[in-house]
Amino acid sequence: MNVKVIAFDADDTLWVNEPYFRQTEEKFYTLFSEFLSPHDIERELMKTEIGNLGLYGYGIKGFTLSMIETALKITDGKIKTAAIDRILTLGKELLNEPIELLDGVEQILQTLQAHYRLVVATKGDLLDQERKLKKSNLTQYFHHVEIMSEKDEASYHKLVKHLDIQPEELLMIGNSLKSDILPVLQIGGHAIHVPYHITWVHEMIDSHIEHENFKSVNNISEILQYLPL
């Protein structure tokens, strides 16, 4: 690999994220258990979230609005003010969750910083992602931070143009095959998949990836075997 820039996804690649959403969802299901089963509430919430992505994008604020919308639907508009207040509290609690770095992350960044330009390439709410990066104390390792509304081929083309490199000089590392891996391979870049034990349904794909520029490892420390230092 003739890699000059290594881009890292943030949520569930650098730090814990999805488990916090799952915990919040469980609290939401309990809050409205008198109306529907947890499975049915989960289905309605997911349907609402996916439908709202084009309006709100990714992130906790959009998720909170989707919880309120779902609550209105499953209660047939009879939701009490106290329940709406509880949903808003759940959203704020989610925004204030601590940043827990995944094992080996900081050591890898320390090792690679002297040899490559490192960037964050993530999607989500701008303010929330900036806050999380600051709380992570990892800012000093990154040459650039790119917060995208969507991780698609056009967004990655924009990133490599901004970094003044060719697509084949970019290596993307992340936990989502759909967002972190496939679009980068499709523009001619390299990608290493570091799976996380929990994946949001919207980020799952059914196909198996076979590509000369693709690698998969069990944990982030294993990426070093593919990188000349």
HELIX and SHEET records of a PDB file:
HELIX    1   1 GLU A   18  LEU A   31  1                                  14    
HELIX    2   2 PRO A   38  TYR A   56  1                                  19    
HELIX    3   3 ILE A   60  ILE A   74  1                                  15    
HELIX    4   4 THR A   81  LEU A   95  1                                  15    
HELIX    5   5 VAL A  105  GLN A  113  1                                   9    
HELIX    6   6 LEU A  126  SER A  136  1                                  11    
HELIX    7   7 THR A  139  TYR A  141  5                                   3    
HELIX    8   8 GLU A  153  LEU A  163  1                                  11    
HELIX    9   9 PRO A  167  GLU A  169  5                                   3    
HELIX   10  10 LEU A  177  ILE A  181  3                                   5    
HELIX   11  11 LEU A  182  GLN A  186  1                                   5    
HELIX   12  12 VAL A  201  GLU A  203  5                                   3    
HELIX   13  13 ILE A  220  TYR A  226  5                                   7    
SHEET    1   A 6 HIS A 144  MET A 148  0                                        
SHEET    2   A 6 ARG A 117  LYS A 123  1                                        
SHEET    3   A 6 VAL A   5  PHE A   8  1                                        
SHEET    4   A 6 LEU A 170  GLY A 174  1                                        
SHEET    5   A 6 HIS A 190  HIS A 193  1                                        
SHEET    6   A 6 PHE A 214  SER A 216  1                                        
END                                                                             
